[in-house]
Amino acid sequence: MPTTIGVLALQGDVREHVRTLEDLGVATTRVRRPEELEQVDGLVLPGGESTTMARLLRTFGLLEPLRARIAGGMPAFGTCAGMILLADRVRDGAAGQETVGGLDVTVRRNAFGRQVDSFETALAVDGLADPVHAVFIRAPWVEEVGPGVDVLAVAADHPVAVRQDALLATSFHPEVDTDGRVHRMFVEMVG
Ligand SMILES: NC(=O)CC[C@H](N)C(=O)O
């Protein structure tokens, strides 16, 4: 069986992730139901709105199955809202905001503040030879990392790309660019 990477398709920039993965030659499927989650070797959690996505995860009966797969070692890659969903702890979340969890970090939602709600920058990422063109849109940053977490990139003195075992998360949106190198890192993690 060839490797298949799922893109969580409840809300957010699903199409951009699918396109980026397909450009890398990876078989990709949209995941909306638990049966679809069972079929994939890894999962991308897109950017969008983390509170909405968390609510939809519960509505679609995906929250517990997804927690179980992540606990079982399935690779997952979250961008922006997806990073928030993977985080164990959220600051400035909506009241009672749930996450999927698994990544031993504390993130702050909308961390970069009003003036720089959205910005782009050339960002050095560990493991990549040249900087990536990083697009931040009402992005979170990471405020605390557990001992097993590697920080791969820093902006405004805070981690904005992290990895822990099979989990990868970025505050920015590599899927809105044609670069593909960050997704390739994830594809290699899926194996
Ligand atoms: N571009 C994004 O994914 C923004 C994330 C959004 N601010 C949230 O809290 O979910």
The ligand as an SDF file (V2000), in Angstrom:
LIG
                    3D

 10  9  0  0  0  0  0  0  0  0999 V2000
   -4.5580   31.3400   10.2820 N   0  0  0  0  0  0  0  0  0  0  0  0
   -4.9870   30.6510   11.3100 C   0  0  0  0  0  0  0  0  0  0  0  0
   -5.0440   29.4150   11.3050 O   0  0  0  0  0  0  0  0  0  0  0  0
   -5.4420   31.4760   12.4640 C   0  0  0  0  0  0  0  0  0  0  0  0
   -5.7050   30.7030   13.7220 C   0  0  0  0  0  0  0  0  0  0  0  0
   -6.7660   31.4070   14.5370 C   0  0  0  0  0  0  0  0  0  0  0  0
   -6.2990   32.6740   15.0210 N   0  0  0  0  0  0  0  0  0  0  0  0
   -7.2150   30.5010   15.6730 C   0  0  0  0  0  0  0  0  0  0  0  0
   -7.0890   30.8210   16.7930 O   0  0  0  0  0  0  0  0  0  0  0  0
   -7.7000   29.4430   15.4150 O   0  0  0  0  0  0  0  0  0  0  0  0
  1  2  1  0
  2  3  2  0
  2  4  1  0
  4  5  1  0
  5  6  1  0
  6  7  1  0
  6  8  1  0
  8  9  2  0
  8 10  1  0
M  END
$$$$
